[in-house]
């Protein structure tokens, strides 16, 4: 087990390194000058040069990449010259000095995701702390919706095999898998938040917390969670329906189910007491992978519904070329995805030691 854990952690570190490298060079070659966007249109050449020196844009791209790795790494080297870009500033970094090396020092610190270009030097890590919980709430809600509705429809479809009900559910689930998230989000917002708003009471956009009429107190608005979670849960719901149906049909062919039927047990007792537990295994396997991918899939859904999550932050940052937020958010999603996959692999190994 320890060998498996060390292997997974090693692969995770290599993957994170690859993700960091890709996102840095990918977003560094985007058209536009971040320094100029921060200053606006009335900047002088001297102001522009100072801004580039402050953020290291005057350095070669390879050197900027090494600086970025140095900021992210828990073990990092920093110059002792206060004018140097790598100087350890207490308001930027949080860590302890380990030893001095020539003209610099080795520090052990928290990874530094830098500061926003557009938000008065607000730390990216603080922005992620504010928005990531909202995205997690949305993803969890979507998974719950997918499981509850998907399992129910899957059971109905299996019990009504080859009837018009079964075929209707299969058509709907296939349609759900093929619909892009941004299209279904626009359609749901327009239909339930605008056309039928008088009956649904739902808003086209909104956050989990909103200020009251006086702008003083935050209040929970769970209804704003309904449409985004339904839309984000459509695709995993469709997968759950298909898996639940096929898994149940396979379980129904087992000898112990025939024995239960021979004993005169009703359908409800057979499903709940004998079939459901075994039929849920492939569903749980699929959902564990879907949860991680939902963090990335929430980008368009959050933006369309105005949900204040990490996905909306990415889109807003792309519009303003706020590179630290873009890279920090993408890196965070990648790390969460990797961590969840590691835990899933370890759980599989615990449940079935034959898995390598």
Helices and strands as residue ranges (DSSP letters): H 2-28, H 34-39, H 45-55, H 61-72, E 75-79, E 95-101, E 104-109, H 124-159, H 164-178, H 181-190, I 191-195, H 197-200, E 209-211, E 218-220, H 223-232, H 234-251, H 255-262, H 267-270, I 271-275, H 276-279, H 281-305, H 310-320, H 323-351
